[in-house]
Structure formats: structure tokens, C-alpha cells
């Protein structure tokens, strides 16, 4: 089936992405890192970031080994799972971690070079930071598509089915399981990195800015190096792993839905439906590279100018992929190719709307964030109230965009036939692929943020001139908005991907049920049905809904909805409290150093930066395990106790509450941060004023909102779906109720 020459464009595009990532990395490394002081500060951050990542990977490796052994028992001992699952799971985690590692390594080398380039011009600083961020974007899409290509080739060779139609279903559902490895690694990276970075950031702000009255990133602050390290481990390595699993999950889920939707349409058409999302992603890589080269700005650019510069590259790539999709579908000769192409356009449109909405609510160029800054004049309480209120209001546009996106993607792909559920769901999945097709450049705009932030810190600690600091502040402020936009984009893609995964869960159930029946075993929940292998193989989604009584009047579905809704809040609460505990230790340490190390505030003694890095590292390692473990354990327990209907309710409840809560937290946190920046530019009394101190309090509350709990929720949504998919065989074999 891979004799079709179109397939080979997919691995070619992945290698092209990795080649350009390498080229951008080498270009960045040739740039001058600046003065000896700048080099020394960058080295401190680099060592701290790599030290943290090594510690995190030690913990993650133990977790992965335990889970791989568990999957092996299910596969080879109990016979309720595909034997490829343990291996696919491990490779998914490995490539996800590798993407985060390469992106973070690049970022730690790029920050000082960005600051030094800003000494020349604003455009030079933007070019270095953005193309370094592009390394992250291209590595994620390159490794993701390469992993998918290699697994398809391997499974196509080894999977042995009676007919080719069911062979493609087995291949695509097996490939889905490596998404669980990617999701598990991403959650640890996001939660651990988020706790690390916010413990340092909150400690640095509360004691440095509010109590000691020293500027942000001042070298006298002991927590400032840990804060800069945190930007890399949380917002680069964490976001990279996060979007890697979103990217792979959307492609794999859509491929699995395509194999099912075209089950009886013939081998050739079914194969085309499977590779269509992969081809869209492959073309998206090429067009993202073109967009990256279009990003540039002029000296003295305003925030709107800078946003426009990044937006131009992203928008050109988006328009080109929308046009290219029609060509891809036409060449594949898909039925209703023009309508399926419109589903991809819908996904792109939803991504752009969510991005623009996030930009409006979080950039201090617009009224919502300016109003939060104005509320700081009456104290911290009104800052918190206005930020929470604005965050809640900001959920409306993304939710309505996703609702419209789901509706139109379903209708277009189904040919406006409401009863054609399989094709409608395929449309939703391919809309998610469309949203993520330009991830190479959209992730570049996100990874740019922490690089610019670190560049600003380096400029401050190296005592560069006010003109340089003005440029790095402009780049940093832009980075806050692009980071918030990236989080909104990740959350939006998670919603569409999770819906596609929900449908893919049915396909994995089908495989699990066939396996049990072929072994001559009973399906506990369906003993009265007396099903045959052929009935299950050709069953529709409606059949599964009937067999397992998935409807709103079934108490097990309602129980699952409540459990899923609870998980979003419980998970957020655990991660928020983890940041609070780690931040308390950081505050105490910074106060101790100010008190006991004489001459720090006078600039006559160097703080103990390493001690603060150690506190953040230890806090993150200890605190990330329990909430991450819950995300894996709860779907397994729900499946064993409440069966398929309980799991469906769990996934729906988690998706609904998790999506809205994540948007709220990301936008509120981003707005609080930029409200502080707006005041620091000289508004409402400027730095050191009462309004500034009130805004700093809002920013410290917003830090774990936008960088720990919020962005972790979109991984939680997908990880619960992935765990449910991988555990589908266990659920149908051993469910109690």
C-alpha cells in the first residue's frame, strides 16, 4: 500500500523540516554572544536548564519503564492489547522528549545572542529570536511526521490481516498508541517545567520587585537565574512536548477515522483517506518554512507593528495551506474533495480566530488589558477581580469558534448528511489537522517568547544601555502576547483533537472486542448480545452506542461526566498549590540571602544563584508526580468500574470543563502579565508606583494560571483520551458494571 509515490513526500517533508531546523540552529550559533558578562549569564542559565532536564528525564524514564511493563503484561499476559503497544508507547515518549530537548538547547544558546543583536537594531534581535524559535517549531513537526512515517512503514510490513481494509484499521489504531507516550512525556514536561518556572518567577517578583524594590531580572536578585532557567524548561521544552503530542494526535486520530469511514469504499480510497492528513501536514511544513523567511520588522516598531510582522508570516502560510489543501484533495480524488477541503479551511479559521481573540484579550495594545492596568490604581484586590472577570469573559469567542468549527467541519465532510457520522467525525479530525498544519511557524512565534524574555533578562543583568533594554523590552512584551496566543492555539487544537480521539476510542474498542471474540472469550457487558467477529468488524458507531448504552439517561455516563469535570479542577488545584508551596520556599530563600549575605543589594556581593535553581528543581520533581499520575490512573479505574459508557462520559466531561477552564486561565494570566508591562512603560505612575506593586501581585497570581495549570489542561484532556484508547481492551474485558 505504500507503493503510492505520494506517501514518500511525507518522510521527505519531515527530513526537510529537520534540515532547516539544523540550518537555523547553525546560523544562530554563528552570531556573537556579546560581552563576557553576557556569556557568563547565558552559561548559568544553560547549565541550570540542562541540569533540570536531566533530573526530569530520570523520573520520566522510571515512569515509562513501569508503564511499558504494565502494557506488556496486558498484551502478552492477559491478551487484551496489541503486542506493539509497549514499543509504540516508548517511541512516542522518546521523540516528544527529544523535540523538547532540541528546542530548549537552542533557546539557551539564543537568548544572549538575541540581546547582543538588539544592540544593533530591533529587527536584528527579532530575526535571531524568531529563527531560533523556528528551530523548536520545525523540530516538532519534523520529528512528529518522521515518527508517524516510520511506524506506518514498519506496521505495514509486519501487521498480517486477512483483508487489507481491516489491516489499515489495525495499523492506524496501533499508531494511535504512541500518542499516549507523547502525551505522558508532555504532561510531565509541562507540569514539572511549569512548577519550576513559576516557583522561581513568583519568588523573584514578590521579594525582588515588591519588597526590595529592585527591577525585574536584576542580578542582585538570587532567584533571577532560576527564573530565566524556568522560561526554558517550562515554555520551550514543555510547550514543544505539548504541541508535539497535539500534532501527532490530530494526524493519527484522523488517519484512524479515515480507515474506518472508508472501510467498504475499496483499498485505494481507504489508503488515500489515511494519508490525506499526513499529506496536509507535510505540505504545511514546506509552507511554514516559507512563512518563517517572511518575518521581519523596522526600527522603532510599535507593539502592533511587531504583532503584524509575526502575523504576516503566519497568515501567508495559512492562506497557502488552505489553497494547497484543495490541490491535495483533488489529486487524491477524494469523494466530495472540495467539501472535505473546506473542513481543513474551517480548522485554519478556528485557529486564527482563537489566536486573534487571545491577542485582543492579553495584549496591552487593546482595552481589556489596559482596563486591568487601570484597576491597579485602586489596589491588588481590584486587579485580581478585573483579571478574573476578563478571563471568564474571554472564553466566549474561543468556545463559539470551536462550536462553529465542529459544526461546519462535520457538515462539509459529511456532505450535509447529518446521518453520515463517520464522515462527519473525519471532517472534525481533519479540521484539527488543518489548524495544526502550520505548526512549524505558529510554534516558532510561541518559542520566540521565552527567548526574548531571557534576552531581556540578559540585557538587564549585563547592564546594557537603555536603548538596548528598550528594544529587548519591546521583544519581551511581544513574546508575552505570542506565548499567550500559542497557549490559546494549543488549547483550541486540543478541543478538536480530543473530539477526533473520542471517535477513535470506538475504533480501538472494536479491535479489542474482535481480539476477545477470536480468543473465544466473552465481553462481560455484552454477554446477552451474542455478537460474532464479523458483526463487530463491520459495526457502525451507532451500533457501539446502542451496545454499551451510551446516552444521557445512563447513570454511568453521567457519573463519567462528573468525574471528567472534577478532573479539570482537581488537576488545576493540585498544580496551583504545588507552585504555591515551591514559591514559598523560594521566597524564604531569597529573603534569607538578602538578610544573611551582606552587600547583595549594594551590588558588592554575588547571590547564591545555584541554591535557588536547586530549590525550584527539587520542588518541581516532587510535585509533578501525583497530578500526572492521576491523569493516567483515573481513566483506567473509570473504565474497569463503569465500563465504556463511563469512559465516554469521563472524556466528554473532561473536554468540556477542561477546555473552558484552560482558556480562562491562559487569558487571565497573560492579561495580568501585560497589564504589569503596560504600567512599567510609564503608565499609571510607572515602575515602583503603588499601581505597579498591585499589578505585580496580579502577575504573580497569573503566573501559575498561564504557565502551569492552564497549559497543562490541554494535555490532560488528550492524555485521558489516549489512556482510554490504549486501555480499551482492558475495559471491554474486565469492566465491572
Secondary structure, 3 states (H helix, E strand, C coil): CCCCHHHHHHHHHHHHHHHHHHHHHHHHHHCCCCCHHHHHHHHHHHHHHHHHHHHHHHHHHHHHHHHHHHHHHHHHHCCCCCCCHHHHHHHHHHHHHHHHHHHHHHHHHHHHHHHHHHCCCHHHHHHHHHHHHHHHHHHHHHHHHHHHHHHHHHHHHHCCCCCHHHHHHHHHHHHHCHHHHHHHHHHHHHHHHHHHHHHHHHHHHHHHHHHHCCCCCCCCCCCHHHHHHHHHHHHHHHHHHHHHHHHHHHHHHHHHHHHHHCCCCCHHHHHHHHHHHHHHHHHHHHHHHHHHHCCCCCCCCCHHHHHHHHHHHHHHHHHHHHHHHHHHHHHHCCCCHHHHHHHHHHHHHHHHHHHHHHHHHHCCCCHHHHHHHHHHHHCHHHHHHHHHHHHHHCHHHHHHHHHHHHHHHHHHHCCCCCCCHHHHHHHHHHHHHHHHCCHHHHHHHHHHHHHHHHHHHHHHHCCCCHHHHHHHHHHHHHHHHHHHHHHHHHHHHHHHHHHHHHHHHHHHHHHHHHHHHHCCCCCHHHHHHCCCHHHHHCCCHHHHHHHCCCCCCCHHHHHHHHHHHHHHHHHHHHHHHHHHHHHHHHHHHHHHHHHHCCCCCCCCCCCCHHHHHHHHHHHHHHHHHHHHHHHHHHHHHHHHHHHHHHHHHHHHHHHHHHHHHHHHHHHHHHHHHHHHHHHHCCHHHCCCCHHHHHHHHHHHHHHHHHHHHHHHHHHHHHHHHHHHHHCHHHHHHHCCC
